Amino acid sequence: MALPTIEVSKILESVPWINAVYTGLLPEDASANTTDTIALVTESTTELDVWGNDTFNAATYGVEIEIFYALSFDQDVGDLEIQLMKELESKGWRITTARAHSIDPDTGQSTKVIYVAKNKLI
């Protein structure tokens, strides 16, 4: 299995309305970019699970997706986000939380945070 963040990033790279995908850290020049819709993918949790014989037999990998919408974004974000979450589910990722939209205080961009998780049996 590739790193969970890389796996999710590859899915997001195929989404036509996301102009750029970054993993781990948003570069300084990208954080000031308000003309493109950008996704930042970071690890959120790793939980050990399915205990037996005093050891874990599975791990659940959590990933945070933060989307920064371009200031001029004029598409239906609700429909697009549902399509994105359905695509993540079809690739084996469970949607654990989809937070409400907020406004980035530095750029004025609308943002959305989605948490996904995937189980791996060992």
Phi and psi in radians as a Rosetta constraint file:
Dihedral C 1 N 2 CA 2 C 2 CIRCULARHARMONIC -1.187 0.35
Dihedral N 2 CA 2 C 2 N 3 CIRCULARHARMONIC 2.864 0.35
Dihedral C 2 N 3 CA 3 C 3 CIRCULARHARMONIC -0.902 0.35
Dihedral N 3 CA 3 C 3 N 4 CIRCULARHARMONIC 2.421 0.35
Dihedral C 3 N 4 CA 4 C 4 CIRCULARHARMONIC -0.972 0.35
Dihedral N 4 CA 4 C 4 N 5 CIRCULARHARMONIC -0.673 0.35
Dihedral C 4 N 5 CA 5 C 5 CIRCULARHARMONIC -1.148 0.35
Dihedral N 5 CA 5 C 5 N 6 CIRCULARHARMONIC -0.631 0.35
Dihedral C 5 N 6 CA 6 C 6 CIRCULARHARMONIC -1.199 0.35
Dihedral N 6 CA 6 C 6 N 7 CIRCULARHARMONIC -0.726 0.35
Dihedral C 6 N 7 CA 7 C 7 CIRCULARHARMONIC -1.050 0.35
Dihedral N 7 CA 7 C 7 N 8 CIRCULARHARMONIC -0.805 0.35
Dihedral C 7 N 8 CA 8 C 8 CIRCULARHARMONIC -1.199 0.35
Dihedral N 8 CA 8 C 8 N 9 CIRCULARHARMONIC -0.694 0.35
Dihedral C 8 N 9 CA 9 C 9 CIRCULARHARMONIC -1.020 0.35
Dihedral N 9 CA 9 C 9 N 10 CIRCULARHARMONIC -0.717 0.35
Dihedral C 9 N 10 CA 10 C 10 CIRCULARHARMONIC -1.107 0.35
Dihedral N 10 CA 10 C 10 N 11 CIRCULARHARMONIC -0.643 0.35
Dihedral C 10 N 11 CA 11 C 11 CIRCULARHARMONIC -1.127 0.35
Dihedral N 11 CA 11 C 11 N 12 CIRCULARHARMONIC -0.804 0.35
Dihedral C 11 N 12 CA 12 C 12 CIRCULARHARMONIC -1.150 0.35
Dihedral N 12 CA 12 C 12 N 13 CIRCULARHARMONIC -0.542 0.35
Dihedral C 12 N 13 CA 13 C 13 CIRCULARHARMONIC -1.120 0.35
Dihedral N 13 CA 13 C 13 N 14 CIRCULARHARMONIC -0.348 0.35
Dihedral C 13 N 14 CA 14 C 14 CIRCULARHARMONIC -1.588 0.35
Dihedral N 14 CA 14 C 14 N 15 CIRCULARHARMONIC -0.005 0.35
Dihedral C 14 N 15 CA 15 C 15 CIRCULARHARMONIC -1.491 0.35
Dihedral N 15 CA 15 C 15 N 16 CIRCULARHARMONIC 2.048 0.35
Dihedral C 15 N 16 CA 16 C 16 CIRCULARHARMONIC -1.133 0.35
Dihedral N 16 CA 16 C 16 N 17 CIRCULARHARMONIC -0.476 0.35
Dihedral C 16 N 17 CA 17 C 17 CIRCULARHARMONIC -1.546 0.35
Dihedral N 17 CA 17 C 17 N 18 CIRCULARHARMONIC -0.067 0.35
Dihedral C 17 N 18 CA 18 C 18 CIRCULARHARMONIC -1.690 0.35
Dihedral N 18 CA 18 C 18 N 19 CIRCULARHARMONIC 2.062 0.35
Dihedral C 18 N 19 CA 19 C 19 CIRCULARHARMONIC -1.413 0.35
Dihedral N 19 CA 19 C 19 N 20 CIRCULARHARMONIC -0.499 0.35
Dihedral C 19 N 20 CA 20 C 20 CIRCULARHARMONIC -2.662 0.35
Dihedral N 20 CA 20 C 20 N 21 CIRCULARHARMONIC 2.534 0.35
Dihedral C 20 N 21 CA 21 C 21 CIRCULARHARMONIC -2.195 0.35
Dihedral N 21 CA 21 C 21 N 22 CIRCULARHARMONIC 2.269 0.35
Dihedral C 21 N 22 CA 22 C 22 CIRCULARHARMONIC -2.110 0.35
Dihedral N 22 CA 22 C 22 N 23 CIRCULARHARMONIC 2.529 0.35
Dihedral C 22 N 23 CA 23 C 23 CIRCULARHARMONIC -2.026 0.35
Dihedral N 23 CA 23 C 23 N 24 CIRCULARHARMONIC 2.213 0.35
Dihedral C 23 N 24 CA 24 C 24 CIRCULARHARMONIC 1.539 0.35
Dihedral N 24 CA 24 C 24 N 25 CIRCULARHARMONIC -0.904 0.35
Dihedral C 24 N 25 CA 25 C 25 CIRCULARHARMONIC -2.574 0.35
Dihedral N 25 CA 25 C 25 N 26 CIRCULARHARMONIC 2.399 0.35
Dihedral C 25 N 26 CA 26 C 26 CIRCULARHARMONIC -1.531 0.35
Dihedral N 26 CA 26 C 26 N 27 CIRCULARHARMONIC 2.060 0.35
Dihedral C 26 N 27 CA 27 C 27 CIRCULARHARMONIC -1.037 0.35
Dihedral N 27 CA 27 C 27 N 28 CIRCULARHARMONIC 2.654 0.35
Dihedral C 27 N 28 CA 28 C 28 CIRCULARHARMONIC -1.017 0.35
Dihedral N 28 CA 28 C 28 N 29 CIRCULARHARMONIC -0.730 0.35
Dihedral C 28 N 29 CA 29 C 29 CIRCULARHARMONIC -1.164 0.35
Dihedral N 29 CA 29 C 29 N 30 CIRCULARHARMONIC -0.540 0.35
Dihedral C 29 N 30 CA 30 C 30 CIRCULARHARMONIC -1.293 0.35
Dihedral N 30 CA 30 C 30 N 31 CIRCULARHARMONIC -0.551 0.35
Dihedral C 30 N 31 CA 31 C 31 CIRCULARHARMONIC -1.198 0.35
Dihedral N 31 CA 31 C 31 N 32 CIRCULARHARMONIC -0.358 0.35
Dihedral C 31 N 32 CA 32 C 32 CIRCULARHARMONIC -1.653 0.35
Dihedral N 32 CA 32 C 32 N 33 CIRCULARHARMONIC -0.068 0.35
Dihedral C 32 N 33 CA 33 C 33 CIRCULARHARMONIC -1.394 0.35
Dihedral N 33 CA 33 C 33 N 34 CIRCULARHARMONIC 1.951 0.35
Dihedral C 33 N 34 CA 34 C 34 CIRCULARHARMONIC -1.894 0.35
Dihedral N 34 CA 34 C 34 N 35 CIRCULARHARMONIC 0.040 0.35
Dihedral C 34 N 35 CA 35 C 35 CIRCULARHARMONIC -1.647 0.35
Dihedral N 35 CA 35 C 35 N 36 CIRCULARHARMONIC -0.285 0.35
Dihedral C 35 N 36 CA 36 C 36 CIRCULARHARMONIC -1.976 0.35
Dihedral N 36 CA 36 C 36 N 37 CIRCULARHARMONIC 2.701 0.35
Dihedral C 36 N 37 CA 37 C 37 CIRCULARHARMONIC -1.614 0.35
Dihedral N 37 CA 37 C 37 N 38 CIRCULARHARMONIC 2.141 0.35
Dihedral C 37 N 38 CA 38 C 38 CIRCULARHARMONIC -2.135 0.35
Dihedral N 38 CA 38 C 38 N 39 CIRCULARHARMONIC 2.501 0.35
Dihedral C 38 N 39 CA 39 C 39 CIRCULARHARMONIC -2.048 0.35
Dihedral N 39 CA 39 C 39 N 40 CIRCULARHARMONIC 2.367 0.35
Dihedral C 39 N 40 CA 40 C 40 CIRCULARHARMONIC -1.988 0.35
Dihedral N 40 CA 40 C 40 N 41 CIRCULARHARMONIC 2.207 0.35
Dihedral C 40 N 41 CA 41 C 41 CIRCULARHARMONIC -2.012 0.35
Dihedral N 41 CA 41 C 41 N 42 CIRCULARHARMONIC 2.148 0.35
Dihedral C 41 N 42 CA 42 C 42 CIRCULARHARMONIC -2.364 0.35
Dihedral N 42 CA 42 C 42 N 43 CIRCULARHARMONIC 2.735 0.35
Dihedral C 42 N 43 CA 43 C 43 CIRCULARHARMONIC -1.268 0.35
Dihedral N 43 CA 43 C 43 N 44 CIRCULARHARMONIC 2.494 0.35
Dihedral C 43 N 44 CA 44 C 44 CIRCULARHARMONIC -2.021 0.35
Dihedral N 44 CA 44 C 44 N 45 CIRCULARHARMONIC -0.771 0.35
Dihedral C 44 N 45 CA 45 C 45 CIRCULARHARMONIC -2.683 0.35
Dihedral N 45 CA 45 C 45 N 46 CIRCULARHARMONIC 2.772 0.35
Dihedral C 45 N 46 CA 46 C 46 CIRCULARHARMONIC -2.349 0.35
Dihedral N 46 CA 46 C 46 N 47 CIRCULARHARMONIC 2.044 0.35
Dihedral C 46 N 47 CA 47 C 47 CIRCULARHARMONIC -1.995 0.35
Dihedral N 47 CA 47 C 47 N 48 CIRCULARHARMONIC 2.307 0.35
Dihedral C 47 N 48 CA 48 C 48 CIRCULARHARMONIC -1.512 0.35
Dihedral N 48 CA 48 C 48 N 49 CIRCULARHARMONIC 2.472 0.35
Dihedral C 48 N 49 CA 49 C 49 CIRCULARHARMONIC -2.579 0.35
Dihedral N 49 CA 49 C 49 N 50 CIRCULARHARMONIC 3.125 0.35
Dihedral C 49 N 50 CA 50 C 50 CIRCULARHARMONIC 0.885 0.35
Dihedral N 50 CA 50 C 50 N 51 CIRCULARHARMONIC 1.217 0.35
Dihedral C 50 N 51 CA 51 C 51 CIRCULARHARMONIC -1.415 0.35
Dihedral N 51 CA 51 C 51 N 52 CIRCULARHARMONIC 2.442 0.35
Dihedral C 51 N 52 CA 52 C 52 CIRCULARHARMONIC -2.905 0.35
Dihedral N 52 CA 52 C 52 N 53 CIRCULARHARMONIC 2.490 0.35
Dihedral C 52 N 53 CA 53 C 53 CIRCULARHARMONIC 0.952 0.35
Dihedral N 53 CA 53 C 53 N 54 CIRCULARHARMONIC 0.698 0.35
Dihedral C 53 N 54 CA 54 C 54 CIRCULARHARMONIC 1.063 0.35
Dihedral N 54 CA 54 C 54 N 55 CIRCULARHARMONIC 0.519 0.35
Dihedral C 54 N 55 CA 55 C 55 CIRCULARHARMONIC -2.605 0.35
Dihedral N 55 CA 55 C 55 N 56 CIRCULARHARMONIC 2.812 0.35
Dihedral C 55 N 56 CA 56 C 56 CIRCULARHARMONIC -1.505 0.35
Dihedral N 56 CA 56 C 56 N 57 CIRCULARHARMONIC 2.602 0.35
Dihedral C 56 N 57 CA 57 C 57 CIRCULARHARMONIC -2.171 0.35
Dihedral N 57 CA 57 C 57 N 58 CIRCULARHARMONIC 0.129 0.35
Dihedral C 57 N 58 CA 58 C 58 CIRCULARHARMONIC -2.747 0.35
Dihedral N 58 CA 58 C 58 N 59 CIRCULARHARMONIC 2.767 0.35
Dihedral C 58 N 59 CA 59 C 59 CIRCULARHARMONIC -2.346 0.35
Dihedral N 59 CA 59 C 59 N 60 CIRCULARHARMONIC 2.450 0.35
Dihedral C 59 N 60 CA 60 C 60 CIRCULARHARMONIC -1.919 0.35
Dihedral N 60 CA 60 C 60 N 61 CIRCULARHARMONIC 2.098 0.35
Dihedral C 60 N 61 CA 61 C 61 CIRCULARHARMONIC -1.728 0.35
Dihedral N 61 CA 61 C 61 N 62 CIRCULARHARMONIC 2.189 0.35
Dihedral C 61 N 62 CA 62 C 62 CIRCULARHARMONIC -1.827 0.35
Dihedral N 62 CA 62 C 62 N 63 CIRCULARHARMONIC 2.452 0.35
Dihedral C 62 N 63 CA 63 C 63 CIRCULARHARMONIC -2.330 0.35
Dihedral N 63 CA 63 C 63 N 64 CIRCULARHARMONIC 2.400 0.35
Dihedral C 63 N 64 CA 64 C 64 CIRCULARHARMONIC -1.794 0.35
Dihedral N 64 CA 64 C 64 N 65 CIRCULARHARMONIC 2.299 0.35
Dihedral C 64 N 65 CA 65 C 65 CIRCULARHARMONIC -2.011 0.35
Dihedral N 65 CA 65 C 65 N 66 CIRCULARHARMONIC 2.091 0.35
Dihedral C 65 N 66 CA 66 C 66 CIRCULARHARMONIC -1.989 0.35
Dihedral N 66 CA 66 C 66 N 67 CIRCULARHARMONIC 2.153 0.35
Dihedral C 66 N 67 CA 67 C 67 CIRCULARHARMONIC -1.874 0.35
Dihedral N 67 CA 67 C 67 N 68 CIRCULARHARMONIC 2.235 0.35
Dihedral C 67 N 68 CA 68 C 68 CIRCULARHARMONIC -1.898 0.35
Dihedral N 68 CA 68 C 68 N 69 CIRCULARHARMONIC 1.893 0.35
Dihedral C 68 N 69 CA 69 C 69 CIRCULARHARMONIC -1.360 0.35
Dihedral N 69 CA 69 C 69 N 70 CIRCULARHARMONIC 2.454 0.35
Dihedral C 69 N 70 CA 70 C 70 CIRCULARHARMONIC -0.998 0.35
Dihedral N 70 CA 70 C 70 N 71 CIRCULARHARMONIC 2.546 0.35
Dihedral C 70 N 71 CA 71 C 71 CIRCULARHARMONIC -1.031 0.35
Dihedral N 71 CA 71 C 71 N 72 CIRCULARHARMONIC -0.534 0.35
Dihedral C 71 N 72 CA 72 C 72 CIRCULARHARMONIC -1.652 0.35
Dihedral N 72 CA 72 C 72 N 73 CIRCULARHARMONIC 0.207 0.35
Dihedral C 72 N 73 CA 73 C 73 CIRCULARHARMONIC -1.079 0.35
Dihedral N 73 CA 73 C 73 N 74 CIRCULARHARMONIC 2.181 0.35
Dihedral C 73 N 74 CA 74 C 74 CIRCULARHARMONIC -2.216 0.35
Dihedral N 74 CA 74 C 74 N 75 CIRCULARHARMONIC 0.357 0.35
Dihedral C 74 N 75 CA 75 C 75 CIRCULARHARMONIC -1.680 0.35
Dihedral N 75 CA 75 C 75 N 76 CIRCULARHARMONIC 2.918 0.35
Dihedral C 75 N 76 CA 76 C 76 CIRCULARHARMONIC -1.315 0.35
Dihedral N 76 CA 76 C 76 N 77 CIRCULARHARMONIC 1.729 0.35
Dihedral C 76 N 77 CA 77 C 77 CIRCULARHARMONIC -1.118 0.35
Dihedral N 77 CA 77 C 77 N 78 CIRCULARHARMONIC -0.595 0.35
Dihedral C 77 N 78 CA 78 C 78 CIRCULARHARMONIC -1.051 0.35
Dihedral N 78 CA 78 C 78 N 79 CIRCULARHARMONIC -0.875 0.35
Dihedral C 78 N 79 CA 79 C 79 CIRCULARHARMONIC -1.118 0.35
Dihedral N 79 CA 79 C 79 N 80 CIRCULARHARMONIC -0.739 0.35
Dihedral C 79 N 80 CA 80 C 80 CIRCULARHARMONIC -1.140 0.35
Dihedral N 80 CA 80 C 80 N 81 CIRCULARHARMONIC -0.693 0.35
Dihedral C 80 N 81 CA 81 C 81 CIRCULARHARMONIC -1.182 0.35
Dihedral N 81 CA 81 C 81 N 82 CIRCULARHARMONIC -0.658 0.35
Dihedral C 81 N 82 CA 82 C 82 CIRCULARHARMONIC -1.114 0.35
Dihedral N 82 CA 82 C 82 N 83 CIRCULARHARMONIC -0.762 0.35
Dihedral C 82 N 83 CA 83 C 83 CIRCULARHARMONIC -1.053 0.35
Dihedral N 83 CA 83 C 83 N 84 CIRCULARHARMONIC -0.741 0.35
Dihedral C 83 N 84 CA 84 C 84 CIRCULARHARMONIC -1.083 0.35
Dihedral N 84 CA 84 C 84 N 85 CIRCULARHARMONIC -0.810 0.35
Dihedral C 84 N 85 CA 85 C 85 CIRCULARHARMONIC -1.135 0.35
Dihedral N 85 CA 85 C 85 N 86 CIRCULARHARMONIC -0.645 0.35
Dihedral C 85 N 86 CA 86 C 86 CIRCULARHARMONIC -1.131 0.35
Dihedral N 86 CA 86 C 86 N 87 CIRCULARHARMONIC -0.678 0.35
Dihedral C 86 N 87 CA 87 C 87 CIRCULARHARMONIC -1.131 0.35
Dihedral N 87 CA 87 C 87 N 88 CIRCULARHARMONIC -0.747 0.35
Dihedral C 87 N 88 CA 88 C 88 CIRCULARHARMONIC -1.079 0.35
Dihedral N 88 CA 88 C 88 N 89 CIRCULARHARMONIC -0.748 0.35
Dihedral C 88 N 89 CA 89 C 89 CIRCULARHARMONIC -1.075 0.35
Dihedral N 89 CA 89 C 89 N 90 CIRCULARHARMONIC -0.702 0.35
Dihedral C 89 N 90 CA 90 C 90 CIRCULARHARMONIC -1.151 0.35
Dihedral N 90 CA 90 C 90 N 91 CIRCULARHARMONIC -0.345 0.35
Dihedral C 90 N 91 CA 91 C 91 CIRCULARHARMONIC -1.698 0.35
Dihedral N 91 CA 91 C 91 N 92 CIRCULARHARMONIC 0.205 0.35
Dihedral C 91 N 92 CA 92 C 92 CIRCULARHARMONIC 1.635 0.35
Dihedral N 92 CA 92 C 92 N 93 CIRCULARHARMONIC 0.126 0.35
Dihedral C 92 N 93 CA 93 C 93 CIRCULARHARMONIC -1.701 0.35
Dihedral N 93 CA 93 C 93 N 94 CIRCULARHARMONIC 2.293 0.35
Dihedral C 93 N 94 CA 94 C 94 CIRCULARHARMONIC -1.627 0.35
Dihedral N 94 CA 94 C 94 N 95 CIRCULARHARMONIC 2.324 0.35
Dihedral C 94 N 95 CA 95 C 95 CIRCULARHARMONIC -1.387 0.35
Dihedral N 95 CA 95 C 95 N 96 CIRCULARHARMONIC 2.063 0.35
Dihedral C 95 N 96 CA 96 C 96 CIRCULARHARMONIC -1.725 0.35
Dihedral N 96 CA 96 C 96 N 97 CIRCULARHARMONIC -0.584 0.35
Dihedral C 96 N 97 CA 97 C 97 CIRCULARHARMONIC -2.688 0.35
Dihedral N 97 CA 97 C 97 N 98 CIRCULARHARMONIC 2.426 0.35
Dihedral C 97 N 98 CA 98 C 98 CIRCULARHARMONIC -2.220 0.35
Dihedral N 98 CA 98 C 98 N 99 CIRCULARHARMONIC 1.811 0.35
Dihedral C 98 N 99 CA 99 C 99 CIRCULARHARMONIC -1.292 0.35
Dihedral N 99 CA 99 C 99 N 100 CIRCULARHARMONIC 2.806 0.35
Dihedral C 99 N 100 CA 100 C 100 CIRCULARHARMONIC -1.151 0.35
Dihedral N 100 CA 100 C 100 N 101 CIRCULARHARMONIC 2.706 0.35
Dihedral C 100 N 101 CA 101 C 101 CIRCULARHARMONIC -1.127 0.35
Dihedral N 101 CA 101 C 101 N 102 CIRCULARHARMONIC 2.584 0.35
Dihedral C 101 N 102 CA 102 C 102 CIRCULARHARMONIC -2.437 0.35
Dihedral N 102 CA 102 C 102 N 103 CIRCULARHARMONIC 2.964 0.35
Dihedral C 102 N 103 CA 103 C 103 CIRCULARHARMONIC -1.880 0.35
Dihedral N 103 CA 103 C 103 N 104 CIRCULARHARMONIC 2.215 0.35
Dihedral C 103 N 104 CA 104 C 104 CIRCULARHARMONIC -1.176 0.35
Dihedral N 104 CA 104 C 104 N 105 CIRCULARHARMONIC 2.119 0.35
Dihedral C 104 N 105 CA 105 C 105 CIRCULARHARMONIC -1.174 0.35
Dihedral N 105 CA 105 C 105 N 106 CIRCULARHARMONIC -0.390 0.35
Dihedral C 105 N 106 CA 106 C 106 CIRCULARHARMONIC -1.484 0.35
Dihedral N 106 CA 106 C 106 N 107 CIRCULARHARMONIC -0.636 0.35
Dihedral C 106 N 107 CA 107 C 107 CIRCULARHARMONIC -1.958 0.35
Dihedral N 107 CA 107 C 107 N 108 CIRCULARHARMONIC -0.298 0.35
Dihedral C 107 N 108 CA 108 C 108 CIRCULARHARMONIC 1.394 0.35
Dihedral N 108 CA 108 C 108 N 109 CIRCULARHARMONIC 0.104 0.35
Dihedral C 108 N 109 CA 109 C 109 CIRCULARHARMONIC -1.353 0.35
Dihedral N 109 CA 109 C 109 N 110 CIRCULARHARMONIC 2.545 0.35
Dihedral C 109 N 110 CA 110 C 110 CIRCULARHARMONIC -1.295 0.35
Dihedral N 110 CA 110 C 110 N 111 CIRCULARHARMONIC 2.399 0.35
Dihedral C 110 N 111 CA 111 C 111 CIRCULARHARMONIC -2.221 0.35
Dihedral N 111 CA 111 C 111 N 112 CIRCULARHARMONIC 2.720 0.35
Dihedral C 111 N 112 CA 112 C 112 CIRCULARHARMONIC -2.433 0.35
Dihedral N 112 CA 112 C 112 N 113 CIRCULARHARMONIC 2.381 0.35
Dihedral C 112 N 113 CA 113 C 113 CIRCULARHARMONIC -2.072 0.35
Dihedral N 113 CA 113 C 113 N 114 CIRCULARHARMONIC 2.235 0.35
Dihedral C 113 N 114 CA 114 C 114 CIRCULARHARMONIC -2.178 0.35
Dihedral N 114 CA 114 C 114 N 115 CIRCULARHARMONIC 2.293 0.35
Dihedral C 114 N 115 CA 115 C 115 CIRCULARHARMONIC -1.852 0.35
Dihedral N 115 CA 115 C 115 N 116 CIRCULARHARMONIC 2.331 0.35
Dihedral C 115 N 116 CA 116 C 116 CIRCULARHARMONIC -2.231 0.35
Dihedral N 116 CA 116 C 116 N 117 CIRCULARHARMONIC 2.783 0.35
Dihedral C 116 N 117 CA 117 C 117 CIRCULARHARMONIC -2.528 0.35
Dihedral N 117 CA 117 C 117 N 118 CIRCULARHARMONIC 2.670 0.35
Dihedral C 117 N 118 CA 118 C 118 CIRCULARHARMONIC -2.457 0.35
Dihedral N 118 CA 118 C 118 N 119 CIRCULARHARMONIC 2.372 0.35
Dihedral C 118 N 119 CA 119 C 119 CIRCULARHARMONIC -1.635 0.35
Dihedral N 119 CA 119 C 119 N 120 CIRCULARHARMONIC 2.492 0.35
Dihedral C 119 N 120 CA 120 C 120 CIRCULARHARMONIC -2.284 0.35
Dihedral N 120 CA 120 C 120 N 121 CIRCULARHARMONIC 2.063 0.35
Dihedral C 120 N 121 CA 121 C 121 CIRCULARHARMONIC -1.392 0.35
Dihedral N 121 CA 121 C 121 N 122 CIRCULARHARMONIC 2.473 0.35
